Amino acid sequence: MKLDTLPKFKLADFPTPVTYLENLTRKYSGPSIYMKRDDLTSLGMGGNKTRKLEYLVGQALEQGADTLITAGGIQSNHCRLTAAAAKAAGLSCELVLNGTQPETANGNLLLDKIYDAKINFCKKEDRDSALANVGEKLETEGKKTLFNTGWRVQQHRFCRICQSNG
C-alpha cells in the first residue's frame, strides 16, 4: 500500500529540519551527530506522532467520524497531540487518562483542556474498560468515533468486538 493513496489531513509543516550538533560531535570526537527536529512541527507543540495523526485524522474524516478517542498518562504527549489534531480538524476528542484529576491542571493536561478535549480519569488497570465505556456512551449519543490508542486505530464497534473476544 502506498502512502499517497491513503486519506490524509495536513496538520503540520514538513519536512522538519535536521540540525548538525557541532558541540556534541566534538565532545565525542565524531562521527558527525545530527538531530531530526520533530519538535518543530507546527501542531500542538510538536512531536513525531504528528505524521501518524495526519493519516489517522484523514481516515476519521473519510469515514465520517466526529470524535477521536485515545488514552494515556495525565502528561501524555500522544494525548496532547491527538487533542490538538482533533481541534485542528474540527473533530471532538475524548481522552481516558490514568490517575485522578489533579487540583490544578498543568503541562499537557492543561493543553488537553485548552484543545477542548473531554477528559475521563481512571485507574491504569481499568483503562481498557474505561475506553470501551466512553465509546459506548458516545455511540448511544449518536457519535461516530475512531479510536487512536497508540498502536491500534479502529472504529469503536470493532474495538469492542476485539475486547470481548480477547
C-alpha positions as CSV (number, residue, x, y, z in Angstrom):
1,M,0.0,0.0,0.0
2,K,1.4,3.4,-1.0
3,L,1.1,6.3,1.5
4,D,-0.1,8.7,-1.2
5,T,-3.2,6.5,-1.7
6,L,-4.3,6.9,2.0
7,P,-6.6,9.7,3.2
8,K,-4.5,12.5,4.8
9,F,-5.3,15.7,6.7
10,K,-2.5,18.3,6.7
11,L,-1.6,19.1,10.3
12,A,2.0,20.3,10.2
13,D,4.7,21.7,8.1
14,F,7.0,19.0,6.8
15,P,9.8,18.3,6.4
16,T,11.2,19.4,9.7
17,P,14.9,20.4,9.8
18,V,17.9,18.2,10.5
19,T,20.3,20.1,12.8
20,Y,24.0,19.4,13.0
21,L,25.1,19.1,16.6
22,E,28.6,20.5,16.5
23,N,29.3,20.6,20.2
24,L,28.1,17.0,20.8
25,T,30.1,15.8,17.7
26,R,33.2,17.5,19.1
27,K,32.6,16.1,22.6
28,Y,32.6,12.5,21.4
29,S,35.2,13.0,18.7
30,G,32.9,12.2,15.8
31,P,31.3,10.8,13.9
32,S,29.0,13.8,12.9
33,I,25.9,13.8,15.0
34,Y,22.6,15.2,13.7
35,M,19.1,15.6,15.2
36,K,15.8,15.5,13.4
37,R,13.8,18.4,14.8
38,D,10.3,17.0,15.0
39,D,9.7,19.2,18.0
40,L,9.3,22.0,15.3
41,T,6.2,20.6,13.7
42,S,3.6,23.3,13.9
43,L,0.9,21.2,15.7
44,G,0.4,21.3,19.4
45,M,4.0,22.0,20.4
46,G,5.4,19.4,18.1
47,G,6.3,15.7,18.2
48,N,6.9,12.8,15.9
49,K,3.4,11.5,16.4
50,T,2.1,14.2,14.1
51,R,2.9,12.3,11.0
52,K,0.8,9.3,12.0
53,L,-2.0,11.7,13.1
54,E,-2.2,13.2,9.6
55,Y,-3.3,9.8,8.4
56,L,-5.5,9.0,11.4
57,V,-7.4,12.2,11.0
58,G,-7.7,11.7,7.3
59,Q,-9.1,8.3,7.9
60,A,-11.5,9.7,10.5
61,L,-12.8,12.4,8.2
62,E,-13.1,9.9,5.3
63,Q,-15.2,7.6,7.4
64,G,-17.4,10.4,8.7
65,A,-16.2,10.2,12.3
66,D,-16.8,13.1,14.6
67,T,-14.8,12.1,17.6
68,L,-11.3,10.8,18.3
69,I,-10.8,8.7,21.4
70,T,-7.4,7.8,22.9
71,A,-5.8,7.0,26.2
72,G,-2.5,7.6,28.1
73,G,-1.0,9.1,31.2
74,I,-2.0,12.5,32.5
75,Q,1.0,14.2,30.9
76,S,0.9,12.1,27.7
77,N,2.4,13.7,24.5
78,H,0.3,11.3,22.5
79,C,-2.9,12.5,24.0
80,R,-1.9,16.2,23.7
81,L,-1.2,15.8,20.0
82,T,-4.4,13.8,19.4
83,A,-6.4,16.6,21.1
84,A,-4.6,19.2,19.0
85,A,-5.2,17.3,15.8
86,A,-8.9,16.8,16.6
87,K,-9.3,20.5,17.3
88,A,-7.5,21.4,14.0
89,A,-9.7,19.1,12.0
90,G,-13.0,20.2,13.7
91,L,-13.4,16.9,15.5
92,S,-14.3,16.3,19.1
93,C,-11.8,14.4,21.3
94,E,-12.2,12.2,24.4
95,L,-9.2,11.3,26.4
96,V,-9.1,8.5,29.0
97,L,-6.2,9.3,31.3
98,N,-4.6,7.2,34.0
99,G,-4.9,8.6,37.5
100,T,-7.1,11.0,39.4
101,Q,-7.9,14.5,38.4
102,P,-5.4,16.9,39.9
103,E,-6.5,20.0,41.8
104,T,-4.8,22.2,39.1
105,A,-4.2,21.2,35.5
106,N,-0.7,21.9,34.2
107,G,1.5,20.8,31.4
108,N,0.0,18.5,28.8
109,L,-3.2,18.1,30.8
110,L,-3.7,21.9,30.7
111,L,-3.1,21.8,26.9
112,D,-5.6,19.0,26.6
113,K,-8.2,21.2,28.2
114,I,-7.3,24.2,26.0
115,Y,-7.8,22.0,23.0
116,D,-11.3,21.2,24.3
117,A,-10.7,17.5,24.9
118,K,-13.2,15.8,27.2
119,I,-11.1,14.2,30.0
120,N,-12.1,10.9,31.7
121,F,-9.8,9.8,34.5
122,C,-9.4,6.1,35.5
123,K,-7.1,3.7,37.2
124,K,-4.5,2.4,34.8
125,E,-5.7,-1.2,35.2
126,D,-9.2,-0.1,34.3
127,R,-8.2,1.8,31.2
128,D,-9.4,-0.8,28.6
129,S,-12.9,-0.9,30.1
130,A,-12.9,2.9,30.5
131,L,-12.1,3.3,26.8
132,A,-14.9,0.9,25.9
133,N,-17.4,2.7,28.2
134,V,-16.5,6.1,26.7
135,G,-17.0,4.6,23.2
136,E,-20.3,3.0,24.1
137,K,-21.6,6.3,25.7
138,L,-20.7,8.3,22.6
139,E,-22.2,5.7,20.4
140,T,-25.5,5.9,22.3
141,E,-25.3,9.7,21.8
142,G,-25.1,9.1,18.1
143,K,-21.4,9.9,17.7
144,K,-19.2,8.2,15.2
145,T,-15.8,7.5,16.8
146,L,-12.4,6.4,15.9
147,F,-10.0,5.0,18.5
148,N,-6.4,6.1,18.4
149,T,-4.7,4.1,21.1
150,G,-1.1,4.4,20.0
151,W,-0.6,1.1,18.2
152,R,-4.2,0.4,17.2
153,V,-6.6,2.6,15.2
154,Q,-10.1,1.3,15.0
155,Q,-13.7,2.3,14.7
156,H,-15.4,1.8,18.1
157,R,-17.6,-1.3,17.3
158,F,-14.5,-3.2,16.0
159,C,-12.6,-2.3,19.1
160,R,-15.4,-3.6,21.4
161,I,-15.7,-6.9,19.5
162,C,-11.9,-7.5,19.8
163,Q,-12.0,-6.7,23.5
164,S,-14.9,-9.1,24.2
165,N,-13.2,-11.9,22.2
166,G,-9.9,-11.2,23.6
